[in-house]
């Protein structure tokens, strides 16, 4: 019995170590995304893929007649948002968000990286009101992929530049959460909102007990998730709410904050199960239906332009304005490397894919938007890698001259 327990603990430690490696988790997501794309387009495999993806559950509760892919998007992905919520709570209590001035430049960079892409999308879709509400799609940055590409593309990343990317991508997640809550949630049931308030209040109280009763806490968490579905709010936001209500400072003479401990335990499940499965099912894009009309559509052009042009443009404008105000990314930061990182911020993927499914009801438009995210992210990735390579070749003697401080925990 002891050997089985030790084996299980050893596996959990190895999973945790793997999940903390940004390069490995990013590559895992990439492999699963490619697997989903291939499985949905290879004859024979595509039928099985669609059969599994579209299989529905018949639970005896309203609003739960979801397909497998919807369960992954609305259910499993809640775990990812819970990790984000726990991480944000910790950062607000003792991390970079405790003193926003320390992170002012990446915060404003994230805001600029949301405003410009959305404006470009709206400008391109000006003559198509039915698709203009997809303006949020090109505003997201995928932290796992962007950090993975950065580590592969540049051997000697300045600490300040890496911290800039991590902080910006984290703030980007916060903005994405707010956009999902404001733009794509339509509360429709007062009773469900009341039930949600009761569940969240119960979590706030129960999680502060000396010894939390986990079966009851899990029931309360699931209740909050279900209440959001009934209320017309995207259920993944329940994870964020629960995370933000978890103590981020030690209580009951504990050695470490509960938010930090829970984040550390849940990160492997998010990075190794929730996100890879989401990538697998989200990439089910039938390439046979992609045509010249698809590529010339306002949705495709708006998303690609927003990610490839809007993201780096908005970030660099914000950084420049912060420079005029005396706010810097770090000492001796190389502009070319910073520009390369801003291009990597055009890798949208996870949240952009989620927003594509929320913005449009017609599956063909969803597929177009997700294909555009794929193409735009790939172009942004290639341009970012090219810029970073050029930077390293031009400044080989100054690859270690940067100084920076501050770090952001990996949130996936």
C-alpha positions in Angstrom: 0.0 0.0 0.0 2.8 2.4 0.9 4.6 1.6 -2.4 1.4 2.5 -4.4 1.1 5.7 -2.5 4.8 6.6 -3.1 4.4 5.8 -6.8 1.3 8.0 -7.0 3.2 10.9 -5.2 6.1 10.4 -7.5 3.9 10.7 -10.5 2.3 13.8 -9.2 5.7 15.4 -8.6 6.8 14.5 -12.1 3.6 16.0 -13.5 4.1 19.1 -11.5 7.6 19.5 -12.7 6.5 19.0 -16.3 3.7 21.5 -15.9 6.0 24.2 -14.6 8.2 23.9 -17.7 6.7 26.5 -20.0 8.5 25.1 -23.1 7.2 21.5 -22.5 3.6 22.6 -21.8 3.6 24.8 -24.8 4.9 22.1 -27.0 2.3 19.7 -25.6 -0.5 22.1 -26.6 1.0 22.5 -30.0 1.1 18.7 -30.5 -2.5 18.3 -29.4 -3.6 21.2 -31.6 -2.0 19.6 -34.6 -3.5 16.2 -33.7 -6.9 17.8 -33.6 -6.4 19.5 -36.9 -5.2 16.2 -38.5 -7.9 14.1 -36.9 -10.7 16.4 -38.1 -9.4 16.3 -41.7 -8.1 12.8 -42.4 -10.7 10.6 -44.1 -12.0 8.0 -41.7 -10.5 9.7 -38.6 -12.6 12.8 -39.2 -15.8 10.8 -38.8 -14.6 9.4 -35.5 -13.5 12.8 -34.4 -16.9 14.4 -35.2 -18.7 11.5 -33.6 -16.8 12.0 -30.3 -16.8 15.8 -30.5 -20.6 16.0 -31.1 -21.7 13.3 -28.7 -24.1 14.7 -26.2 -24.9 13.9 -22.6 -28.5 13.5 -21.4 -28.2 14.7 -17.8 -31.5 15.2 -16.0 -30.8 18.9 -15.5 -31.7 21.8 -17.8 -28.9 23.5 -19.8 -26.6 20.5 -19.5 -27.3 18.8 -22.9 -23.8 19.6 -24.0 -21.6 17.9 -26.5 -18.2 16.5 -25.5 -16.4 19.5 -27.1 -18.8 21.9 -25.2 -18.0 20.1 -21.9 -14.3 20.6 -22.6 -14.9 24.3 -23.4 -17.4 25.1 -20.7 -16.3 22.6 -18.1 -12.7 21.6 -18.2 -11.5 25.0 -19.3 -13.0 26.3 -16.0 -10.0 24.7 -14.4 -7.7 26.8 -16.4 -9.6 30.0 -15.4 -9.5 28.8 -11.8 -5.7 28.7 -11.9 -5.7 32.2 -13.5 -8.0 33.4 -10.7 -5.8 31.9 -8.0 -2.7 33.4 -9.6 -4.2 36.8 -9.9 -5.3 36.7 -6.3 -1.8 35.9 -5.2 -0.3 38.6 -7.4 -2.7 41.2 -6.0 -1.8 40.3 -2.5 2.0 39.9 -2.7 3.1 40.0 -6.4 3.5 42.5 -9.2 -0.1 43.8 -9.0 0.3 44.8 -5.4 2.3 47.8 -6.7 0.9 48.5 -10.2 3.6 51.1 -10.9 6.2 48.3 -11.1 4.2 46.8 -13.9 2.8 50.0 -15.4 4.5 49.5 -18.8 3.3 46.0 -19.5 -0.1 46.8 -18.1 -0.5 49.7 -20.6 1.1 47.6 -23.2 -1.6 45.0 -22.7 -4.3 47.7 -23.0 -2.7 49.1 -26.2 -2.5 45.5 -27.5 -6.3 45.2 -27.0 -7.4 48.6 -28.3 -5.6 48.6 -31.7 -6.4 45.0 -32.8 -10.1 45.6 -31.9 -10.2 48.9 -33.8 -8.6 47.3 -36.9 -11.1 44.4 -36.8 -14.0 46.8 -36.5 -12.7 48.9 -39.4 -12.4 45.9 -41.6 -15.9 44.6 -40.6 -17.5 48.0 -40.8 -19.7 47.0 -43.7 -20.7 43.7 -42.0 -22.6 44.4 -38.8 -23.3 40.7 -38.3 -19.6 39.9 -37.8 -18.5 43.1 -36.1 -19.1 41.7 -32.6 -16.1 39.4 -33.1 -13.8 42.3 -32.3 -12.6 40.7 -29.1 -11.0 37.7 -31.0 -7.7 39.3 -32.0 -7.1 40.9 -28.6 -5.8 37.8 -26.7 -2.3 36.6 -26.1 -1.5 32.9 -25.3 1.1 32.9 -22.6 2.0 29.3 -23.0 2.8 29.5 -26.7 4.4 32.9 -26.6 6.8 32.0 -23.8 7.6 28.7 -25.5 8.4 30.4 -28.8 10.5 33.1 -26.9 12.6 30.4 -25.2 13.1 28.6 -28.5 13.8 31.6 -30.6 16.2 33.5 -28.4 18.9 31.9 -26.3 19.7 34.9 -24.2 16.5 36.7 -23.4 16.9 39.8 -21.2 15.3 39.3 -17.8 13.3 42.5 -18.1 12.0 41.5 -21.6 10.8 38.1 -20.3 9.2 39.7 -17.3 7.5 42.2 -19.7 6.0 39.3 -21.7 4.8 37.4 -18.7 3.2 40.4 -17.1 1.6 41.6 -20.3 0.2 38.2 -21.1 -1.2 37.8 -17.6 -2.9 41.3 -17.8 -4.1 40.2 -21.2 -5.8 37.3 -19.6 -7.5 39.6 -17.1 -8.8 41.8 -19.9 -10.0 38.7 -21.8 -11.9 37.6 -18.7 -13.5 41.0 -18.4 -14.5 41.0 -22.1 -16.1 37.6 -21.7 -18.0 38.8 -18.7 -19.2 42.0 -20.3 -19.6 41.2 -24.0 -20.6 37.6 -24.1 -22.5 37.1 -20.8 -26.2 38.0 -20.8 -27.7 37.5 -17.3 -31.3 36.3 -17.6 -32.3 34.7 -14.4 -32.6 36.5 -11.1 -32.9 33.2 -9.2 -29.8 31.8 -10.8 -27.9 35.0 -9.9 -29.1 34.7 -6.3 -27.9 31.0 -6.2 -24.6 32.2 -7.6 -24.2 34.8 -4.9 -25.0 32.2 -2.2 -22.5 29.7 -3.6 -19.7 32.3 -3.9 -20.5 33.5 -0.3 -20.4 29.9 0.9 -17.0 29.4 -0.8 -15.6 32.6 0.8 -16.6 31.4 4.3 -15.8 27.7 3.9 -12.4 28.1 2.4 -11.3 30.1 5.4 -12.0 27.3 7.9 -9.1 25.8 9.7 -9.7 22.5 8.0 -11.9 23.0 4.8 -14.3 20.2 4.1 -13.4 19.5 0.5 -16.5 17.5 -0.6 -18.7 20.4 0.4 -16.3 22.9 -1.2 -16.4 21.0 -4.5 -20.2 20.9 -4.4 -20.3 24.7 -3.8 -17.9 25.2 -6.7 -19.9 23.0 -9.1 -23.0 24.9 -7.9 -21.5 28.2 -8.8 -20.5 26.9 -12.2 -24.1 25.6 -12.9 -25.7 28.8 -11.6 -23.6 30.8 -14.1 -24.9 28.5 -16.9 -28.5 29.0 -15.9 -27.9 32.8 -15.4 -26.6 33.2 -18.9 -23.0 34.0 -17.8 -20.2 32.0 -19.3 -19.5 29.3 -16.7 -15.7 29.4 -17.0 -15.9 32.7 -15.1 -16.9 30.8 -12.0 -13.3 29.6 -11.8 -12.0 33.1 -11.8 -14.5 34.2 -9.1 -13.6 31.2 -6.9 -9.9 31.9 -7.3 -10.3 35.5 -6.4 -12.2 34.6 -3.2 -9.5 32.3 -2.0 -7.1 33.5 0.8 -3.8 34.8 -0.7 -2.1 35.4 2.7 -1.3 32.7 5.3 -4.1 32.1 7.8 -4.4 29.8 10.8 -0.6 30.0 11.2 0.0 28.2 7.9 3.4 28.3 6.2 2.1 29.4 2.8 -1.1 31.0 1.4 -3.9 28.7 0.3 -4.2 30.4 -3.1 -0.5 29.6 -3.8 -0.8 26.0 -2.6 -4.0 25.3 -4.6 -2.6 26.9 -7.7 0.5 24.7 -7.5 -1.7 21.6 -7.1 -4.1 22.5 -9.9 -1.6 23.8 -12.5 -0.7 20.3 -13.7 -4.3 19.4 -14.3 -4.8 22.6 -16.2 -1.6 22.5 -18.2 -1.6 18.7 -18.9 -5.3 17.9 -19.3 -7.7 20.9 -19.6 -5.6 23.0 -22.1 -4.4 20.1 -24.4 -7.9 18.7 -24.7 -9.3 22.2 -25.4 -6.7 22.6 -28.1 -7.5 19.2 -29.6 -11.3 19.9 -29.9 -11.0 23.6 -30.8 -8.8 22.8 -33.8 -11.5 20.7 -35.4 -11.5 23.0 -38.5 -12.6 21.3 -41.8 -9.9 22.6 -44.1 -11.8 21.3 -47.2 -14.3 24.1 -46.6 -11.6 26.8 -46.6 -11.7 28.7 -49.9 -10.6 32.0 -51.4 -13.9 33.5 -50.2 -13.0 32.4 -46.6 -9.6 34.1 -46.8 -11.1 37.2 -48.3 -13.9 37.4 -45.7 -14.0 40.4 -43.3 -13.8 38.0 -40.3 -10.6 36.3 -41.6 -8.9 39.5 -42.6 -9.9 41.3 -39.4 -8.6 38.6 -37.1 -5.3 38.1 -39.0 -4.7 41.9 -39.3 -5.5 42.4 -35.6 -3.1 39.7 -34.4 -0.2 40.3 -36.9 -0.4 44.1 -37.1 -2.6 45.4 -34.3 -1.0 43.5 -31.4 2.6 44.7 -31.9 1.5 48.1 -33.0 -0.7 48.7 -30.0 1.9 47.4 -27.6 4.8 49.4 -29.0 2.7 52.6 -29.1 1.8 52.1 -25.4 5.5 51.4 -24.5 6.6 54.5 -26.3 4.0 56.6 -24.5 5.1 55.1 -21.2 8.6 56.0 -22.1 7.6 59.7 -22.4 6.1 59.4 -18.9 9.4 58.0 -17.5 8.2 54.4 -17.3 10.7 51.9 -18.8 10.6 48.1 -19.4 14.1 47.8 -18.0 17.7 49.1 -18.1 19.5 48.6 -21.4 16.5 46.9 -23.0 17.1 46.4 -26.7 14.2 47.8 -28.8 14.5 45.0 -31.5 14.1 42.3 -28.9 11.1 44.2 -27.3 9.5 44.5 -30.8 10.1 40.7 -31.4 8.3 40.0 -28.1 5.4 42.3 -29.0 5.1 40.3 -32.3 4.9 37.1 -30.3 2.0 38.6 -28.4 0.0 38.1 -31.6 -0.1 34.4 -30.9 -3.7 34.2 -29.7 -4.9 30.6 -29.6 -6.6 29.6 -26.4 -8.6 32.6 -25.4 -9.0 33.7 -29.0 -10.4 30.3 -29.9 -12.8 30.5 -27.0 -14.0 34.0 -28.0 -14.5 32.7 -31.6 -17.0 30.2 -30.3 -18.7 32.8 -28.1 -18.9 35.6 -30.7 -20.7 33.7 -33.5 -23.5 31.2 -33.6 -23.0 30.0 -37.1 -20.4 27.2 -37.1 -19.0 28.1 -40.5 -18.1 31.6 -39.2 -16.7 30.1 -36.0 -14.5 27.8 -38.2 -13.4 30.9 -40.3 -12.5 32.8 -37.2 -10.5 29.9 -35.7 -8.7 29.3 -38.9 -7.8 33.0 -39.0 -6.5 32.7 -35.4 -4.4 29.8 -36.5 -3.0 31.6 -39.5 -2.5 34.9 -37.7 -0.8 33.2 -34.8 1.5 31.4 -37.1 2.5 34.5 -39.0 3.0 36.4 -35.7 5.1 33.6 -34.5 7.3 33.5 -37.6 7.7 37.3 -37.6 8.6 37.3 -33.9 11.2 34.6 -34.3 12.7 36.3 -37.3 13.0 39.6 -35.4 14.5 37.9 -32.4 17.0 36.1 -34.5 18.0 39.3 -36.3 18.4 41.0 -32.9 20.8 38.2 -31.6 22.9 38.4 -34.7 23.2 42.2 -34.6 24.0 42.4 -30.9 25.9 39.2 -30.0 28.1 41.0 -27.5 25.2 42.5 -25.6 23.1 39.4 -25.2 23.6 39.5 -21.4 23.6 43.2 -20.8 20.0 43.5 -19.7 19.0 43.9 -16.2 15.4 43.4 -15.0 13.5 42.5 -11.9 10.2 41.0 -11.2 8.6 37.8 -12.4 5.2 36.5 -12.9 4.3 32.9 -12.0 3.3 30.7 -14.8 -0.5 30.6 -14.8 -1.2 27.5 -16.8 
